[in-house]
Amino acid sequence: MGFRTRQIHAGIEPDPTTGSILTPIYQSTTFVQPSVDAYLSKGYSYSRSGNPTVRVLETKLADLEHGTDCATFGTGMSAVHATMLACLNAGEHAIVSDVAYGGTYRLCTKVLSRFNIDFTFADTSKPKEVASCVRENTSLFLTETPANPTMKCSDIAAISDIAAKSNAVHAVDNTFLTPYYQRPLELGADLSIHSTTKYMDGHNATVGGAVISKTDELAEKIRFIQNSTGSIMSPQVAWLTLQGIKTLSVRMDAQSANAMAIAKFLENHPKVEQVRYPGLPSHPEHELSGKQASGYGAMLWFEVKGGLAAGKTLMDNIDIWSLAENLGSVESLITHPVTMTHADVEEAERQRVGIIDGLVRLSVGLEDTEDLINALEQALAKA
Ligand SMILES: *Cc1c(COP(=O)(O)O)cnc(C)c1O
């Protein structure tokens, strides 16, 4: 069945006792067993190890990504963390996109590096550079594409090949495009990671994460870490996320159409220095994006002429667009990564990977295109 049918129906049955069309919120710590011998005969024992509401969301996400199984988490960061704990031992090495979510970079450099795990931050848009970073002890590749916030794109199939030849796992952070536009497991990756906080929820209501596995073996490793570290999603959050996902494709299409119109508007504006959106032919990986994904998404960045000072004036004086972190919601958001989402990345590293001081990130929402463009036009006039 098609994506739009599955985003609504996959994993969901009417509640067997009442017929409720929406999955009930099973807000319960424990599940009473019929007898000692029939332990787990209904599938659940304790909500850290599994919860029926959460399980419905996991079944749906595995279906949408064409994976075998999914585990959900309290945040996107705990999904990234569980992936690393499942795939890396002390003394091993991981190759990570040199532009990635700021929290992913911090987790590698400030937390996991303390446990004798080595990280190389590579330009994953260049498969040759990735291949040259492989060591004998490389056991994980983590690619983020498109990357936050530079919008650099990486060839998932090419990096999956390199990872397979190195007997390593390739995990892709698929938060920006979601399985509606991009399915890493079909392109050869082993794991697809999400911050469900973003497009899956889509309404700025919850934080959550997910890891979808290609094989049962990987799914079991992730699940084991999840149960051991207690890193789970709550049934309330799973329920809200389930409601959000039902309109995922509709929101993605409308928000991406808005983003394309805004990218074109900005590219033609005399006060704009540069724009980076995968849907524009000026984007370095425009062709690759069109090949491995069926849409360009709703994230982009631009630089105002006059750099940081002009950008700050614009961000402080814009209507409709909220100056806030987060992305992927129906509300349009404007962010300054250098002071907000990527403040923990050292200045030299930011410069090296192209997170320039004047970079203004847009998460394009679902409002009227004209209103969003008018608001930008007025703010540009003040900048
Ligand atoms: C937001 C984000 C994360 C982290 O997710 P949280 O839910 O905020 O913990 C990871 N990767 C990407 C690409 C993100 O945008």
PDBQT file of the ligand as one rigid body, heavy atoms in Angstrom, charges set to zero:
ROOT
HETATM    1  C1  LIG A 401      16.850  17.694  16.740  1.00  0.00    +0.000 C 
HETATM    2  C2  LIG A 401      17.775  16.745  16.115  1.00  0.00    +0.000 A 
HETATM    3  C3  LIG A 401      18.371  15.717  16.857  1.00  0.00    +0.000 A 
HETATM    4  C4  LIG A 401      18.174  15.571  18.345  1.00  0.00    +0.000 C 
HETATM    5  O1  LIG A 401      16.844  15.327  18.679  1.00  0.00    +0.000 OA
HETATM    6  P1  LIG A 401      16.158  15.769  20.087  1.00  0.00    +0.000 P 
HETATM    7  O2  LIG A 401      14.790  15.231  19.955  1.00  0.00    +0.000 OA
HETATM    8  O3  LIG A 401      16.231  17.270  20.150  1.00  0.00    +0.000 OA
HETATM    9  O4  LIG A 401      16.964  15.149  21.166  1.00  0.00    +0.000 OA
HETATM   10  C5  LIG A 401      19.185  14.824  16.180  1.00  0.00    +0.000 A 
HETATM   11  N1  LIG A 401      19.414  14.943  14.855  1.00  0.00    +0.000 NA
HETATM   12  C6  LIG A 401      18.862  15.932  14.118  1.00  0.00    +0.000 A 
HETATM   13  C7  LIG A 401      19.144  16.002  12.657  1.00  0.00    +0.000 C 
HETATM   14  C8  LIG A 401      18.021  16.863  14.715  1.00  0.00    +0.000 A 
HETATM   15  O5  LIG A 401      17.492  17.843  13.985  1.00  0.00    +0.000 OA
ENDROOT
TORSDOF 0
